[in-house]
Amino acid sequence: MQCWHCEKNINEKPWDHLKNIDDISDEGKPIKVDKYICGYICYRRLKQKNILPKNLWDHVVNKEDYK
């Protein structure tokens, strides 16, 4: 898997795993995909660019990491 922001390969558990993120398929059709973030810095950069969905918590898979 690759980081959504920096595209670095993530070999272990990602810092954040998001599901049902809007994307476009190779055929140009809208699809829902999983996205991964390698660390807090990439998360912050995605947030600053307003790329993350507004209701981010609904997309987080690894919620147990934030309790």
C-alpha angles and dihedrals in degrees: 000000000000133000112258092226111032096021091226113156111256110210098173133039110318121238088239133012117197127190135200095025115165114248140151122252124227087261091056096253123134113254139170117241142172117253129194132206119204098206150340095279092058090045090053092049092050089049093049090052090049091237096129118088116260093238094049096158090063089059099046113110099181097056091146088071090064102052 
